[in-house]
C-alpha cells in the first residue's frame, strides 16, 4: 500500500500519513461541472474517526488558488518554509507546516454547513516527506483534479 495513489480510472486519490498509514484522506466521486469547476467527495479516516463531505467544489475562481498548484508549491519548497501555508474553500481547508526531519504536516479540515446550527468540522493530519513524497502527491492530485 502506497501513501497516496490515484486508484483505477483515477476515480479516487488516497493520502496516507507516513507515520500512521491507517490515517487516510480519500478523494472520490469526481465529476466536472463545466470547464471551470470540478466536484468531488472527501473522506477523513483515522482510529475511531470517519468524516465525509459529499460535495467539495473547486473552481478557477477560488480566491486561494488551485489546490494542485498549492500542493505543487509545497513540493517545490522541499527545503522548508517558516509558518503555516493555507489553501481553503468553503468545505475543505488544507494547512501545511514544515517540520523537523524534512517532513510536511498536512492538516485536512472538512467543514459541513459552516453557517448553520448543525455545522461541524473535522481535522486530520497526515505527515509526508518534503521531497519525493510531496512531489508524488502533487502529481497525483493534479491527475485526480484534472481528469476527464
ROTOR-858344 format. One line per 4 residues: for each residue x, y, z of N, C-alpha, C. Coordinates in Angstrom, 1 decimal, always signed. Layout:
BEGIN
X,Y,Z,X,Y,Z,X,Y,Z  ...;
***
This chain:
BEGIN
+0.8,-1.2,+0.0,+0.0,+0.0,+0.0,+0.9,+1.2,+0.0  +0.7,+2.1,-1.0,+1.5,+3.4,-1.0,+0.8,+4.4,-0.2  +1.5,+5.5,+0.1,+1.0,+6.6,+0.9,-0.1,+7.4,+0.2  +0.0,+7.4,-1.1,-1.0,+8.1,-1.9,-1.0,+7.5,-3.3;
-2.2,+7.4,-3.8,-2.3,+6.8,-5.2,-3.6,+7.2,-5.8  -3.6,+7.4,-7.1,-4.9,+7.5,-7.8,-5.2,+6.1,-8.2  -6.4,+5.7,-7.7,-6.8,+4.3,-7.9,-7.3,+4.1,-9.3  -7.7,+2.9,-9.8,-8.1,+2.7,-11.2,-9.0,+3.8,-11.7;
-8.7,+4.1,-13.0,-9.5,+5.1,-13.7,-9.5,+6.5,-13.0  -8.5,+6.7,-12.2,-8.4,+8.0,-11.5,-9.6,+8.4,-10.7  -10.4,+7.3,-10.3,-11.6,+7.6,-9.6,-11.4,+8.0,-8.2  -10.3,+7.7,-7.6,-10.0,+8.0,-6.2,-8.6,+8.4,-6.0;
-8.3,+9.3,-5.0,-7.0,+9.6,-4.6,-7.0,+9.4,-3.1  -6.0,+8.7,-2.6,-5.9,+8.5,-1.1,-4.5,+9.1,-0.7  -4.6,+9.8,+0.4,-3.4,+10.4,+1.0,-3.2,+9.7,+2.4  -2.1,+9.0,+2.6,-1.9,+8.3,+3.9,-0.7,+9.0,+4.6;
-0.7,+9.0,+5.9,+0.4,+9.5,+6.7,+1.5,+8.5,+6.7  +2.8,+9.0,+6.5,+3.9,+8.1,+6.6,+4.1,+7.6,+8.0  +3.7,+8.3,+9.0,+3.9,+7.9,+10.4,+2.8,+7.0,+10.8  +1.5,+7.2,+10.4,+0.4,+6.3,+10.7,-0.4,+6.0,+9.5;
+0.0,+4.9,+8.8,-0.7,+4.6,+7.5,-2.2,+4.4,+7.6  -2.7,+4.1,+8.7,-4.2,+3.9,+8.9,-4.9,+5.2,+8.8  -4.2,+6.3,+9.0,-4.8,+7.7,+8.8,-4.8,+8.0,+7.4  -6.0,+8.3,+6.9,-6.2,+8.5,+5.4,-7.2,+9.6,+5.1;
-6.9,+10.4,+4.1,-7.8,+11.3,+3.5,-8.1,+10.8,+2.1  -9.3,+10.6,+1.7,-9.7,+10.0,+0.5,-10.5,+10.9,-0.3  -10.2,+11.2,-1.6,-10.9,+12.0,-2.5,-11.6,+11.0,-3.5  -12.9,+11.2,-3.8,-13.6,+10.3,-4.7,-14.8,+10.9,-5.3;
-15.5,+10.2,-6.1,-16.8,+10.7,-6.8,-16.5,+12.0,-7.5  -15.4,+12.1,-8.3,-15.0,+13.2,-9.1,-16.0,+13.4,-10.2  -16.4,+14.7,-10.5,-17.2,+15.0,-11.7,-16.9,+16.4,-12.1  -17.0,+16.7,-13.4,-16.8,+18.0,-13.9,-18.1,+18.7,-14.0;
-18.2,+19.9,-13.4,-19.4,+20.8,-13.5,-19.4,+21.4,-14.9  -18.3,+22.1,-15.2,-18.1,+22.7,-16.5,-16.6,+22.9,-16.7  -16.2,+23.7,-17.7,-14.7,+23.8,-17.9,-14.0,+24.5,-16.8  -14.7,+25.1,-15.8,-14.1,+25.8,-14.8,-14.2,+25.2,-13.4;
-15.1,+24.2,-13.2,-15.3,+23.7,-11.9,-15.3,+22.1,-11.9  -14.8,+21.6,-10.8,-14.9,+20.1,-10.6,-15.5,+20.0,-9.2  -16.2,+18.8,-9.0,-16.8,+18.5,-7.7,-16.3,+17.1,-7.3  -16.0,+16.9,-6.0,-15.6,+15.6,-5.5,-16.0,+15.5,-4.1;
-16.0,+14.2,-3.6,-16.2,+14.0,-2.2,-14.9,+13.8,-1.4  -14.9,+14.1,-0.1,-13.7,+13.9,+0.7,-14.0,+13.2,+1.9  -13.3,+12.2,+2.3,-13.5,+11.4,+3.5,-12.2,+11.4,+4.3  -12.3,+11.6,+5.6,-11.2,+11.5,+6.5,-11.4,+10.3,+7.4;
-10.4,+9.4,+7.5,-10.5,+8.2,+8.3,-9.2,+8.1,+9.2  -9.5,+7.8,+10.5,-8.4,+7.6,+11.5,-9.0,+6.7,+12.5  -8.1,+6.3,+13.5,-8.6,+5.4,+14.5,-9.8,+6.0,+15.3  -10.9,+5.4,+15.1,-12.1,+5.9,+15.8,-12.8,+7.1,+15.1;
-12.4,+7.5,+13.9,-12.9,+8.7,+13.2,-13.2,+8.3,+11.8  -14.4,+8.8,+11.3,-14.7,+8.8,+9.9,-15.7,+10.0,+9.7  -15.2,+10.9,+8.8,-16.0,+12.0,+8.5,-16.0,+12.2,+7.0  -17.1,+12.6,+6.4,-17.2,+12.7,+5.0,-18.0,+13.9,+4.6;
-17.5,+14.6,+3.5,-18.1,+15.7,+2.9,-18.5,+15.2,+1.5  -19.7,+15.2,+1.1,-20.1,+14.6,-0.2,-19.9,+15.5,-1.4  -19.7,+16.8,-1.2,-19.6,+17.6,-2.3,-18.6,+18.8,-2.0  -17.4,+18.8,-2.6,-16.5,+19.9,-2.5,-16.3,+20.4,-3.9;
-16.6,+21.7,-4.1,-16.4,+22.3,-5.5,-15.1,+23.1,-5.5  -14.3,+22.8,-6.5,-13.1,+23.5,-6.7,-13.2,+24.2,-8.1  -12.9,+25.5,-8.1,-13.0,+26.2,-9.4,-11.8,+27.1,-9.6  -11.7,+27.6,-10.8,-10.6,+28.5,-11.1,-10.8,+29.8,-10.4;
-12.0,+30.1,-9.9,-12.3,+31.3,-9.2,-12.0,+31.3,-7.7  -11.5,+30.1,-7.2,-11.2,+30.1,-5.8,-10.1,+31.1,-5.4  -10.5,+31.9,-4.5,-9.6,+33.0,-4.1,-8.2,+32.6,-3.7  -8.1,+31.4,-3.1,-6.8,+30.9,-2.6,-6.0,+30.2,-3.7;
-6.6,+30.1,-4.9,-5.9,+29.5,-6.0,-6.2,+28.0,-6.1  -5.6,+27.4,-7.0,-5.8,+26.0,-7.4,-5.2,+25.0,-6.4  -5.9,+24.0,-5.9,-5.4,+23.0,-5.0,-4.2,+22.3,-5.5  -4.2,+21.9,-6.7,-3.0,+21.2,-7.3,-1.8,+22.2,-7.3;
-2.0,+23.4,-7.6,-0.9,+24.4,-7.6,-0.4,+24.6,-6.2  -1.3,+24.6,-5.2,-0.8,+24.7,-3.8,+0.1,+23.6,-3.4  -0.3,+22.3,-3.7,+0.5,+21.2,-3.4,+1.8,+21.2,-4.2  +1.8,+21.6,-5.4,+3.0,+21.7,-6.2,+4.0,+22.7,-5.6;
+3.4,+23.8,-5.1,+4.3,+24.8,-4.4,+4.9,+24.2,-3.2  +4.2,+23.4,-2.4,+4.8,+22.8,-1.2,+5.9,+21.8,-1.7  +5.7,+21.1,-2.8,+6.7,+20.2,-3.2,+8.0,+20.9,-3.7  +7.8,+22.0,-4.4,+8.9,+22.8,-4.9,+9.8,+23.4,-3.7;
+9.1,+23.6,-2.6,+9.8,+24.2,-1.4,+10.2,+23.1,-0.4  +10.8,+22.0,-1.0,+11.2,+20.9,-0.2,+12.2,+21.2,+0.9  +12.9,+22.3,+0.8,+13.9,+22.6,+1.8,+13.3,+23.3,+3.0  +12.0,+23.6,+2.9,+11.3,+24.1,+4.1,+10.8,+25.5,+3.9;
+10.0,+26.0,+4.9,+9.5,+27.3,+5.0,+9.1,+27.6,+6.4  +8.9,+28.8,+6.7,+8.5,+29.3,+8.0,+7.0,+29.4,+8.1  +6.4,+29.1,+9.2,+5.0,+29.4,+9.4,+4.1,+28.4,+8.8  +2.8,+28.7,+8.6,+1.8,+27.9,+8.1,+1.3,+28.4,+6.7;
+1.1,+27.5,+5.8,+0.6,+27.8,+4.5,-0.9,+27.3,+4.5  -1.8,+28.0,+3.8,-3.2,+27.6,+3.9,-3.8,+27.7,+2.5  -4.5,+26.6,+2.1,-5.4,+26.6,+1.0,-6.8,+26.3,+1.5  -7.8,+27.0,+1.0,-9.2,+26.8,+1.6,-10.2,+27.1,+0.5;
-11.4,+26.4,+0.7,-12.6,+26.8,+0.1,-13.7,+26.6,+1.2  -15.0,+26.7,+0.8,-16.0,+26.7,+1.9,-16.1,+25.3,+2.6  -15.6,+24.2,+2.0,-15.8,+22.9,+2.7,-14.5,+22.2,+3.0  -13.4,+22.7,+2.5,-12.2,+22.0,+2.7,-11.1,+23.0,+3.0;
-10.3,+22.8,+4.1,-9.2,+23.6,+4.4,-7.9,+22.7,+4.5  -6.9,+23.1,+3.8,-5.6,+22.4,+3.9,-4.5,+23.3,+4.4  -4.0,+23.0,+5.6,-2.8,+23.7,+6.1,-1.6,+22.9,+6.0  -0.5,+23.6,+5.8,+0.8,+22.9,+5.7,+1.9,+23.6,+6.5;
+2.6,+22.8,+7.3,+3.7,+23.3,+8.1,+4.9,+22.4,+7.8  +6.1,+23.0,+7.8,+7.3,+22.2,+7.6,+7.9,+21.9,+9.0  +8.1,+20.6,+9.2,+8.6,+20.1,+10.5,+10.0,+19.5,+10.5  +10.4,+19.1,+11.6,+11.8,+18.5,+11.8,+11.9,+17.3,+10.9;
+13.1,+17.1,+10.5,+13.5,+15.9,+9.7,+13.0,+16.0,+8.3  +12.6,+17.2,+7.8,+12.2,+17.3,+6.4,+10.8,+16.8,+6.2  +9.9,+16.9,+7.1,+8.5,+16.4,+7.0,+7.5,+17.5,+6.8  +6.5,+17.3,+6.0,+5.4,+18.3,+5.9,+4.2,+17.7,+6.6;
+3.6,+18.5,+7.4,+2.4,+18.1,+8.2,+1.2,+18.8,+7.5  +0.4,+18.0,+6.9,-0.8,+18.5,+6.2,-2.0,+18.3,+7.1  -2.7,+19.4,+7.4,-3.9,+19.4,+8.2,-5.1,+19.5,+7.3  -5.9,+18.5,+7.2,-7.1,+18.5,+6.3,-8.3,+18.7,+7.2;
-9.0,+19.8,+7.0,-10.2,+20.1,+7.7,-11.4,+20.1,+6.8  -12.3,+19.2,+7.2,-13.6,+19.1,+6.4,-14.6,+19.9,+7.2  -15.3,+20.7,+6.5,-16.3,+21.6,+7.1,-17.7,+21.3,+6.5  -18.7,+21.1,+7.4,-20.1,+20.9,+6.9,-21.0,+21.9,+7.4;
-21.8,+22.5,+6.5,-22.8,+23.5,+6.9,-22.2,+24.6,+7.8  -21.2,+25.2,+7.3,-20.4,+26.2,+8.1,-21.3,+27.3,+8.7  -22.4,+27.7,+8.1,-23.1,+28.8,+8.6,-24.5,+28.4,+9.2  -24.6,+27.2,+9.6,-25.9,+26.7,+10.2,-25.6,+26.1,+11.6;
-26.7,+25.9,+12.3,-26.6,+25.3,+13.7,-26.1,+23.9,+13.7  -26.3,+23.1,+12.6,-25.8,+21.8,+12.6,-24.4,+21.6,+11.9  -23.6,+22.7,+12.0,-22.3,+22.7,+11.4,-21.3,+21.8,+12.2  -20.3,+21.3,+11.5,-19.3,+20.6,+12.2,-18.0,+20.7,+11.4;
-16.9,+20.5,+12.1,-15.6,+20.5,+11.4,-14.8,+19.3,+12.0  -14.0,+18.7,+11.1,-13.1,+17.6,+11.5,-11.8,+17.8,+10.8  -10.7,+17.8,+11.7,-9.4,+18.0,+11.2,-8.5,+16.7,+11.4  -7.8,+16.3,+10.4,-7.0,+15.1,+10.4,-5.6,+15.5,+9.8;
-4.6,+15.1,+10.4,-3.2,+15.5,+9.9,-2.5,+14.2,+9.3  -1.9,+14.5,+8.1,-1.1,+13.5,+7.5,+0.3,+14.1,+7.5  +1.3,+13.2,+7.5,+2.7,+13.7,+7.5,+3.4,+13.0,+6.3  +4.1,+13.8,+5.5,+4.8,+13.2,+4.4,+6.2,+13.8,+4.3;
+7.1,+13.1,+3.7,+8.4,+13.6,+3.4,+8.4,+14.7,+2.5  +9.1,+15.8,+2.7,+9.0,+17.0,+1.9,+9.4,+16.8,+0.5  +10.3,+16.0,+0.1,+10.8,+15.8,-1.2,+10.0,+15.0,-2.1  +10.4,+13.7,-2.2,+9.7,+12.8,-3.2,+8.3,+12.5,-2.9;
+7.9,+12.4,-1.6,+6.5,+12.1,-1.3,+5.6,+13.3,-1.6  +6.0,+14.5,-1.3,+5.2,+15.7,-1.6,+5.1,+15.9,-3.2  +6.2,+15.6,-3.9,+6.2,+15.7,-5.3,+5.2,+14.7,-5.9  +5.2,+13.5,-5.4,+4.3,+12.5,-5.9,+2.9,+12.8,-5.6;
+2.6,+13.3,-4.4,+1.3,+13.7,-4.1,+0.8,+14.8,-5.0  +1.6,+15.8,-5.2,+1.2,+16.9,-6.1,+0.9,+16.4,-7.5  +1.7,+15.5,-8.0,+1.4,+14.9,-9.3,+0.1,+14.1,-9.3  -0.1,+13.3,-8.3,-1.4,+12.5,-8.2,-2.6,+13.4,-8.0;
-2.5,+14.5,-7.2,-3.6,+15.4,-7.1,-3.9,+16.1,-8.4  -2.9,+16.4,-9.1,-3.1,+17.1,-10.5,-3.8,+16.1,-11.4  -3.4,+14.8,-11.4,-4.1,+13.8,-12.2,-5.6,+13.6,-11.8  -5.8,+13.6,-10.5,-7.2,+13.4,-10.0,-8.1,+14.6,-10.3;
-7.6,+15.8,-10.0,-8.4,+17.0,-10.2,-8.6,+17.4,-11.7  -7.7,+17.0,-12.6,-7.8,+17.4,-14.0,-8.2,+16.2,-14.9  -8.8,+15.2,-14.4,-9.1,+14.1,-15.2,-10.3,+14.4,-16.1  -10.6,+13.6,-17.0,-11.8,+13.8,-17.9,-11.4,+14.5,-19.1;
***
